[in-house]
């Protein structure tokens, strides 16, 4: 209930800030009542009263910009809004004793001061320092630009030949007087230069404001060696999904629950902090770590999201204010039921026998993998990347990272001449008696049936090793939005599945996995609210591509 009241309070403050911004803009261009202006004439000179109009307009503009950042509970936005409201109150009183507008600003000021403990979202500290530096340089640069321009401009463009002092005064007058100190351009260039001063000032000032309001950025290594070891201990003790091992890769940062028993592996990009899978830890710590992670993200001005979660905790996510959407299904082969005998295994048995007759064999290498083998695998990986016109993906997949591959079991298809034509690495799921495929790569030209040969051999090998299941990984958008009662967003994803298949071969990958008769288990994307969806999706794309967005969008991946 308290959270609900806080949300209502923040929305009210943001809406009222927008209202004050609009009122300020309208008031700045409205003529004040003559009786009030007459009374002020005896106190303040014309320049001060007209400056009130200008500052009312400026505060109105920037209050509108800050309103959305108050919704983000940004501390720096709160501070800037407080300062602007004070200027707004004074401006309205000076320009025409408009106490009604001042009163509205004062009410908002009081509300924000009472809510000061709510606006806790931090901005990026280095960016704040840079933003203030840019702000100072923006003002100096705009002043220098205008002064130099007026001083050097030809007489024919204006009615006045500016001295250096006049040029400085005229530049200041552009921002502090309503009529630009009577400046009247005589040529199109004169009007252009006059407008360019505002353009330069507006762009540099907007960039400074952007820097001041940036979310927290992680710099350097996302986790310390101590954090990685702590995360590894928890993952090895509680990991129970195909993603557990991938949470230990070097691109992940870690959030540990208040109890210290659970960990969330995440990658922050922009305003999104995307966690890989569900939190890892004991079940009775699940709710606490999700709530704490949500609060942690709010303090850093991030939207929390969870990618490729299991269906087990969907109701818990919903109770905690998240939305859920199905993103695909994982294909899992039951190794206990897998057989090459009889009619069911006829096609796979034929492919296996054919490859063996041609002299091909599958070899399994246990970690630690030698540098010599890694050097042999690298050209195969490079050829596969070139063939698919893509680059290495990250986050929810492994990549050709030697420190990672050195600790994986690797299956290799070797031709009769000794050359490696394909390979795959597999990763454990720790608490589940299941093995998961990660990277699977081949040369551009291979014998037909090579990948079937590789997978069939792996099924046999790991069945003999006593594993129960073999996870073939996520089939993106599989089974999404197919039912009449499916949410509209899932139906939209189903439309993409049907119409983008010619570019991204979703159905081809699904059909390849389907031939092994797997069980299909749903996987989900968890996000905070609809308004956050574009930003968390962009964060996911950036995390998955390693910030190589153009490569990510190439067909063939």
HUQUILIN-V594383 format. One record per residue. RES is the residue in three letters. PSI is psi in whole degrees, -180 to 180 (999 if undefined). OMEGA is omega in degrees with one decimal (none if undefined). Layout:
{{RES & PSI & OMEGA} {RES & PSI & OMEGA}}
This chain:
{{UNK & -41 & 178.7} {UNK & -41 & 179.2} {UNK & -40 & 179.4} {UNK & -42 & 179.1} {UNK & -39 & 178.6} {UNK & -44 & 179.3} {UNK & -44 & 178.9} {UNK & -42 & 179.2} {UNK & -42 & 179.9} {UNK & -44 & 178.6} {UNK & -40 & 178.7} {UNK & -44 & 179.4} {UNK & -42 & -179.9} {UNK & -43 & 179.5} {UNK & -40 & 179.6} {UNK & -35 & 175.4} {UNK & -42 & 176.6} {UNK & -42 & 179.6} {UNK & -45 & 178.1} {UNK & -39 & 177.8} {UNK & -45 & 179.3} {UNK & -44 & 179.3} {UNK & -42 & 179.2} {UNK & -43 & 180.0} {UNK & -44 & 179.6} {UNK & -41 & -178.7} {UNK & -33 & -177.8} {UNK & -28 & -177.8} {UNK & 9 & 179.8} {UNK & 138 & 179.6} {UNK & 131 & -179.2} {UNK & 160 & 179.6} {UNK & 136 & -173.4} {UNK & -39 & -177.2} {UNK & -39 & -180.0} {UNK & -41 & -179.4} {UNK & -41 & -179.9} {UNK & -40 & 179.1} {UNK & -37 & -178.6} {UNK & -25 & -178.4} {UNK & -33 & -178.4} {UNK & -7 & -176.6} {UNK & -47 & -174.9} {UNK & 143 & 176.5} {UNK & 168 & -177.3} {UNK & -43 & -175.8} {UNK & -39 & -180.0} {UNK & -44 & -178.9} {UNK & -39 & 178.4} {UNK & -32 & 174.2} {UNK & -31 & 175.9} {UNK & -40 & 175.8} {UNK & -45 & -177.8} {UNK & -47 & -178.2} {UNK & -30 & 174.6} {UNK & -42 & 178.5} {UNK & -45 & -178.8} {UNK & -44 & 178.6} {UNK & -37 & 177.0} {UNK & -44 & -179.6} {UNK & -48 & -176.1} {UNK & -28 & 174.8} {UNK & -38 & 176.2} {UNK & -38 & 178.8} {UNK & -34 & -175.2} {UNK & -18 & -175.8} {UNK & -46 & -179.3} {UNK & -31 & 178.9} {UNK & -24 & 171.9} {UNK & -33 & 174.8} {UNK & -29 & 177.3} {UNK & 0 & -179.0} {UNK & 36 & -178.4} {UNK & 127 & -180.0} {UNK & -42 & -178.5} {UNK & -34 & 176.6} {UNK & -39 & 177.6} {UNK & -46 & -179.5} {UNK & -45 & -179.9} {UNK & -39 & 179.8} {UNK & -42 & 177.0} {UNK & -47 & -179.6} {UNK & -43 & -178.6} {UNK & -35 & 178.7} {UNK & -37 & 175.7} {UNK & -45 & 176.6} {UNK & -39 & -179.2} {UNK & -45 & -179.8} {UNK & -47 & -179.2} {UNK & -42 & -177.7} {UNK & -44 & -179.1} {UNK & -37 & 178.9} {UNK & -36 & -178.0} {UNK & -38 & -171.6} {UNK & -21 & 179.8} {UNK & 26 & -177.0} {UNK & 48 & -179.9} {UNK & 79 & -173.9} {UNK & -24 & 179.6} {UNK & -48 & 177.8} {UNK & -39 & 178.1} {UNK & -39 & 179.5} {UNK & -41 & 178.0} {UNK & -44 & 177.4} {UNK & -38 & -179.1} {UNK & -41 & 177.8} {UNK & -45 & 178.3} {UNK & -40 & 178.6} {UNK & -46 & 179.2} {UNK & -44 & 179.9} {UNK & -46 & -179.1} {UNK & -37 & 177.7} {UNK & -39 & 177.8} {UNK & -27 & -178.4} {UNK & 17 & -171.1} {UNK & -30 & -178.0} {UNK & -8 & -179.5} {UNK & -31 & -175.6} {UNK & 87 & -172.9} {UNK & -7 & -177.6} {UNK & 125 & -176.0} {UNK & 153 & 168.7} {UNK & 169 & -179.8} {UNK & 117 & -172.7} {UNK & -48 & 176.3} {UNK & -35 & 179.1} {UNK & -34 & 176.8} {UNK & -48 & 179.0} {UNK & -43 & 178.9} {UNK & -36 & -180.0} {UNK & -42 & 178.0} {UNK & -37 & 176.5} {UNK & -44 & 179.0} {UNK & -39 & 180.0} {UNK & -45 & 179.0} {UNK & -48 & 179.7} {UNK & -33 & 178.1} {UNK & -45 & 179.3} {UNK & -44 & 180.0} {UNK & -41 & -179.0} {UNK & -44 & 179.1} {UNK & -41 & 178.2} {UNK & -44 & 179.3} {UNK & -40 & -180.0} {UNK & -48 & -179.3} {UNK & -42 & -179.4} {UNK & -48 & 179.8} {UNK & -40 & -178.6} {UNK & -47 & 179.5} {UNK & -36 & -178.8} {UNK & -37 & -175.5} {UNK & -11 & -174.5} {UNK & 146 & -179.6} {UNK & 148 & -176.4} {UNK & -31 & -174.8} {UNK & -17 & -177.8} {UNK & -22 & 179.2} {UNK & 169 & 179.8} {UNK & 8 & -171.5} {UNK & 141 & 176.7} {UNK & 110 & -171.1} {UNK & 132 & 165.5} {UNK & 173 & -179.2} {UNK & -41 & 178.6} {UNK & -41 & 177.7} {UNK & -40 & -179.3} {UNK & -41 & 177.4} {UNK & -46 & 180.0} {UNK & -41 & -178.5} {UNK & -38 & 178.3} {UNK & -44 & 177.6} {UNK & -37 & -179.7} {UNK & -26 & 179.1} {UNK & -28 & -175.9} {UNK & -15 & -172.9} {UNK & 6 & 174.1} {UNK & 151 & -176.1} {UNK & -33 & -176.5} {UNK & 19 & -179.7} {UNK & 36 & 179.1} {UNK & 34 & 176.6} {UNK & 13 & -178.5} {UNK & 127 & 178.9} {UNK & 108 & 178.6} {UNK & 147 & -178.4} {UNK & -16 & -176.2} {UNK & 164 & 175.3} {UNK & -37 & 178.5} {UNK & -39 & 177.9} {UNK & -43 & 177.5} {UNK & -39 & 178.7} {UNK & -47 & -178.3} {UNK & -39 & 178.0} {UNK & -45 & 179.3} {UNK & -32 & -178.1} {UNK & -29 & 177.5} {UNK & -44 & 177.7} {UNK & -38 & -179.2} {UNK & -47 & 179.4} {UNK & -47 & 179.6} {UNK & -42 & -178.6} {UNK & -43 & -179.0} {UNK & -48 & -178.0} {UNK & -38 & 179.2} {UNK & -39 & 178.2} {UNK & -40 & 178.4} {UNK & -40 & 177.3} {UNK & -42 & 179.3} {UNK & -39 & 176.7} {UNK & -44 & -180.0} {UNK & -37 & -179.6} {UNK & -28 & -173.0} {UNK & 9 & -179.6} {UNK & 145 & 173.5} {UNK & 166 & -179.5} {UNK & 135 & 178.0} {UNK & 140 & 173.7} {UNK & 129 & 180.0} {UNK & 149 & -179.4} {UNK & -155 & 179.8} {UNK & 135 & -177.6} {UNK & -20 & -179.6} {UNK & 150 & 177.6} {UNK & 161 & 175.7} {UNK & -37 & 179.1} {UNK & -42 & 177.9} {UNK & -38 & 179.8} {UNK & -41 & 179.2} {UNK & -40 & 178.3} {UNK & -42 & 177.8} {UNK & -42 & -179.2} {UNK & -40 & 178.8} {UNK & -42 & -179.6} {UNK & -43 & -177.9} {UNK & -43 & -179.7} {UNK & -28 & -179.1} {UNK & -34 & -172.3} {UNK & -6 & -176.7} {UNK & 133 & -178.2} {UNK & 39 & 176.4} {UNK & 169 & -179.5} {UNK & -15 & -176.6} {UNK & -9 & -172.4} {UNK & -48 & -178.5} {UNK & -35 & -177.6} {UNK & -18 & 176.5} {UNK & -13 & -177.3} {UNK & 2 & -179.9} {UNK & 161 & -166.6} {UNK & -11 & -179.5} {UNK & -3 & -173.1} {UNK & 142 & 165.6} {UNK & 165 & -174.6} {UNK & 138 & 170.9} {UNK & 125 & -179.8} {UNK & 141 & -178.3} {UNK & 159 & 177.9} {UNK & -33 & 179.0} {UNK & -17 & -178.8} {UNK & 5 & -176.4} {UNK & -16 & -176.6} {UNK & 158 & 178.8} {UNK & 145 & 171.7} {UNK & 123 & 176.4} {UNK & 124 & -174.2} {UNK & 163 & 174.4} {UNK & 119 & 177.7} {UNK & 128 & 176.8} {UNK & 120 & -177.3} {UNK & -125 & 179.8} {UNK & 4 & -179.8} {UNK & 136 & 171.2} {UNK & 103 & -171.0} {UNK & 115 & 177.8} {UNK & 141 & 178.6} {UNK & 108 & -179.5} {UNK & -168 & 178.8} {UNK & 163 & 170.9} {UNK & 148 & -179.8} {UNK & 124 & -178.3} {UNK & -174 & 180.0} {UNK & 150 & -175.9} {UNK & -36 & -176.2} {UNK & -4 & 177.6} {UNK & -1 & -170.8} {UNK & -50 & -177.6} {UNK & -43 & -177.3} {UNK & -42 & -176.4} {UNK & -35 & 178.7} {UNK & -45 & 178.3} {UNK & -46 & -178.2} {UNK & -39 & 178.8} {UNK & -39 & 177.5} {UNK & -44 & 178.3} {UNK & -39 & 177.1} {UNK & -44 & 179.1} {UNK & -39 & 179.6} {UNK & -40 & 179.2} {UNK & -29 & -179.2} {UNK & 8 & -179.8} {UNK & 40 & 177.1} {UNK & 152 & 167.8} {UNK & 124 & 176.7} {UNK & 141 & 176.2} {UNK & 156 & -178.9} {UNK & 126 & -175.0} {UNK & 131 & 174.2} {UNK & 50 & -179.4} {UNK & 160 & 173.2} {UNK & 163 & 179.8} {UNK & -7 & -170.7} {UNK & -40 & -171.4} {UNK & 24 & -178.4} {UNK & -43 & -178.2} {UNK & -36 & 177.9} {UNK & -44 & 177.3} {UNK & -43 & -178.8} {UNK & -41 & 179.0} {UNK & -33 & -178.6} {UNK & 9 & 171.9} {UNK & 9 & 179.7} {UNK & 161 & 172.4} {UNK & 154 & -176.9} {UNK & 146 & 175.9} {UNK & 135 & 177.7} {UNK & 135 & -177.6} {UNK & -3 & 179.9} {UNK & -167 & -179.1} {UNK & 144 & 174.1} {UNK & 138 & 179.2} {UNK & 122 & -175.7} {UNK & 120 & -178.8} {UNK & 129 & 176.7} {UNK & 103 & -175.9} {UNK & -28 & 179.6} {UNK & -30 & 179.8} {UNK & -9 & -176.9} {UNK & 134 & 177.6} {UNK & 150 & 174.3} {UNK & 0 & -176.7} {UNK & 158 & 173.6} {UNK & -169 & -177.3} {UNK & -36 & -177.0} {UNK & -35 & -177.4} {UNK & 14 & -174.4} {UNK & -50 & -176.0} {UNK & -43 & -179.7} {UNK & -37 & 178.7} {UNK & -39 & 179.1} {UNK & -43 & 179.5} {UNK & -40 & 180.0} {UNK & -47 & -178.6} {UNK & -39 & -179.8} {UNK & -46 & -178.9} {UNK & -38 & 179.2} {UNK & -38 & 178.4} {UNK & -30 & 178.7} {UNK & 2 & 176.5} {UNK & 9 & 178.7} {UNK & 150 & 175.9} {UNK & 156 & 176.9} {UNK & 126 & 178.7} {UNK & 144 & 179.6} {UNK & 128 & -178.5} {UNK & 129 & -179.3} {UNK & 150 & 176.7} {UNK & 152 & 1.1} {UNK & 135 & -179.8} {UNK & 137 & -176.6} {UNK & 155 & 176.3} {UNK & -33 & -179.9} {UNK & -44 & 179.4} {UNK & -41 & 178.7} {UNK & -37 & 177.9} {UNK & -31 & 177.1} {UNK & -31 & -178.6} {UNK & -29 & -174.7} {UNK & -47 & 178.5} {UNK & -33 & 177.5} {UNK & -45 & 178.8} {UNK & -45 & -179.7} {UNK & -39 & -179.9} {UNK & -38 & 178.2} {UNK & -44 & 179.2} {UNK & -40 & 178.5} {UNK & -40 & -179.3} {UNK & -39 & -178.7} {UNK & 0 & 179.3} {UNK & 39 & -177.2} {UNK & -171 & 176.5} {UNK & 173 & -178.2} {UNK & 132 & 171.2} {UNK & 161 & -179.4} {UNK & -162 & 173.5} {UNK & -80 & -177.0} {UNK & 6 & 178.0} {UNK & 155 & 171.0} {UNK & 168 & 177.6} {UNK & 172 & -175.4} {UNK & 81 & -178.6} {UNK & 112 & -167.5} {UNK & -40 & 179.9} {UNK & -31 & 177.6} {UNK & -52 & -176.7} {UNK & -30 & -178.4} {UNK & -24 & -178.3} {UNK & 15 & 178.6} {UNK & 154 & 167.5} {UNK & 136 & -174.3} {UNK & 131 & 175.0} {UNK & 132 & -173.2} {UNK & 133 & 172.3} {UNK & 121 & -177.7} {UNK & 128 & -179.5} {UNK & 174 & -178.4} {UNK & -30 & -180.0} {UNK & 5 & 177.7} {UNK & -8 & -179.1} {UNK & 142 & 177.1} {UNK & 124 & -178.4} {UNK & -22 & -179.8} {UNK & 159 & 175.8} {UNK & 163 & 175.1} {UNK & 147 & 173.0} {UNK & 148 & -179.4} {UNK & 152 & -176.8} {UNK & 151 & -178.1} {UNK & 165 & 175.3} {UNK & 13 & 172.5} {UNK & -86 & -173.1} {UNK & -5 & 175.0} {UNK & 142 & 178.2} {UNK & 60 & -173.5} {UNK & 146 & 178.2} {UNK & 146 & -173.9} {UNK & 135 & 172.9} {UNK & 143 & 173.9} {UNK & -96 & 179.6} {UNK & 137 & 171.5} {UNK & 117 & -172.2} {UNK & 151 & -178.1} {UNK & 167 & 174.9} {UNK & 163 & -178.2} {UNK & -39 & -179.7} {UNK & 110 & 178.8} {UNK & 163 & 177.2} {UNK & 137 & 179.2} {UNK & 132 & -179.5} {UNK & 7 & -177.3} {UNK & -46 & -176.2} {UNK & -35 & 174.5} {UNK & -41 & 178.0} {UNK & -44 & -179.3} {UNK & -47 & -175.8} {UNK & -42 & 178.6} {UNK & -41 & 178.2} {UNK & -39 & 178.8} {UNK & -40 & 178.2} {UNK & -46 & 179.6} {UNK & -46 & -176.2} {UNK & -48 & -175.7} {UNK & -22 & 171.7} {UNK & -42 & 177.5} {UNK & -27 & 178.9} {UNK & -7 & 175.3} {UNK & 11 & 178.1} {UNK & 149 & -179.4} {UNK & -39 & -172.5} {UNK & 157 & 176.6} {UNK & 118 & -175.9} {UNK & 120 & -179.5} {UNK & 1 & 176.7} {UNK & 179 & -174.8} {UNK & 134 & 168.5} {UNK & 100 & -171.4} {UNK & 133 & 176.3} {UNK & 4 & 177.6} {UNK & 129 & 178.1} {UNK & 14 & -176.6} {UNK & 129 & 172.9} {UNK & 25 & -177.1} {UNK & -19 & -176.6} {UNK & 150 & 178.6} {UNK & -32 & -178.5} {UNK & 5 & 179.3} {UNK & 145 & 177.1} {UNK & 155 & -177.2} {UNK & -36 & 180.0} {UNK & -39 & 177.3} {UNK & -35 & 176.6} {UNK & -35 & 175.9} {UNK & -40 & 176.8} {UNK & -36 & 177.1} {UNK & -38 & 177.2} {UNK & -43 & 177.8} {UNK & -39 & 178.9} {UNK & -41 & -178.2} {UNK & -36 & -169.9} {UNK & -15 & 176.9} {UNK & 4 & -177.0} {UNK & -33 & -179.1} {UNK & -23 & 179.7} {UNK & -39 & -171.2} {UNK & -1 & 171.5} {UNK & 40 & 177.5} {UNK & -46 & -175.5} {UNK & -34 & 178.7} {UNK & -43 & 178.2} {UNK & -39 & 177.8} {UNK & -43 & -178.7} {UNK & -37 & 178.9} {UNK & -43 & -179.8} {UNK & -34 & -177.1} {UNK & -29 & -177.7} {UNK & -19 & 179.6} {UNK & 10 & 175.7} {UNK & 56 & -178.1} {UNK & 168 & 165.6} {UNK & 143 & -177.9} {UNK & 123 & -179.7} {UNK & 131 & -175.4} {UNK & 149 & 174.8} {UNK & 153 & -167.9} {UNK & 159 & 172.7} {UNK & 127 & -177.1} {UNK & 126 & -178.3} {UNK & 159 & -170.5} {UNK & -48 & 179.5} {UNK & 166 & -172.7} {UNK & -39 & -177.2} {UNK & -24 & -179.0} {UNK & -12 & -171.9} {UNK & -47 & 179.3} {UNK & -40 & -177.3} {UNK & -38 & 179.9} {UNK & -33 & 175.9} {UNK & -42 & 176.6} {UNK & -39 & 177.3} {UNK & -40 & 178.4} {UNK & -44 & 178.8} {UNK & -43 & 179.3} {UNK & -42 & 178.8} {UNK & -43 & -177.4} {UNK & -33 & -177.2} {UNK & -7 & -174.0} {UNK & 32 & -178.8} {UNK & 18 & 173.4} {UNK & 76 & -170.6} {UNK & -39 & -178.2} {UNK & -40 & 177.9} {UNK & -34 & -178.7} {UNK & -37 & -175.0} {UNK & -3 & -178.9} {UNK & 139 & 176.0} {UNK & 159 & 175.4} {UNK & -10 & -178.8} {UNK & 999 & none}}
